[in-house]
């Protein structure tokens, strides 16, 4: 049986989140939402890239509310398929579902957090942010046209850095991936040869290298292979302690991945377009003007008119919890939504989620 937040002490939530976030704020957010139905649980599926963070958020949420959240990291395409089948309450994606499909299926989507695609390496003696790459060298390393780490093009970007004379071992996603789409779109726009040889999209024909399943698979392959290079989400970098590289952007500046820089990029994007539905495209627009060129908006997708009212309300309470967990989110390698976007998201819930022509959010206490 589920207990309301008022009936359950918040000490367990503090144990999970206390060192990173204000457990009192999170519990207050749950209390404001009102109780869920008895025996409520929430099922979701989708993006593998934010799975480490979703696991931690689910732990904190269950401790605070007694509502379990079960999430399957099967990729964005699989998550939407399960939402179509009615087997989950929400899907998580890193590329927005097209407006036409949302309308046809009766879905609502909204951003929940800002992630990043980050090139990562495993090179003896080279730590985080020691290596700088630009789009051309990164494209060459991932596509195989740059075969050794001692290549002069890499050395020219890294004067004074001792590069190992190792063969390059590229690692890429085996399955269609929003992270692959975001990375290859940026590389194809920057490097015509890459656009012609590899192209862009959720799944491309990489000329070589090793394929690994999911973000965790790429992270494990890079961590276990000296000389390797791959790409990972901010959440996977934090979970697997991977070594990120710096990126030289088109304007000549050198960007280092950090949650603070990611947050600055997200804030700039929110100023460019304050509508939650515009956050993803606005982040792409900040590719060469923000603090990290490969920021990604992560979206949740749910039924606008839910078949299971209690599960849908519980899912929204879970995402309210996520929106309030700023410090926890940053510790997990991600950036929270800018405050104006977060407020607009909750306003969107109140205006769009309905049952019997009545709003389900905020729920009655």
Secondary structure, 3 states (H helix, E strand, C coil): CCCCHHHCCCHHHHHHHCCCCCHHHHHHHHHHHCCCCCCCEEEEEECCCCHHHHHHHHHHHHHHHCCEEEEECCCHHHHHHHHHHCCCCEEEECCCCCHHHHHHHCEEEEEEEEEEEEEEEECCCCCCCCCEEEHHHHHHHHHCCCCECCCHHHHHHCCCCCCCCCECEEEEECCCCHHHHHHHHHHHHHCHHHHHHCCCCCCCCCCCCEEECHHHHHHHHHHCCCCEEEEEEHHHHHHHCCEECEEECCCCCEECCCHHHHHHHHHHHHHHCCCHHHHHHHHHHCCCCCCCCCEEEEEEEEECCCCCHHHHHHHHHHHHHHHHCHHHHHHCCCECCCHHHHHHHHHHHHHHCEECCEECCCCCC
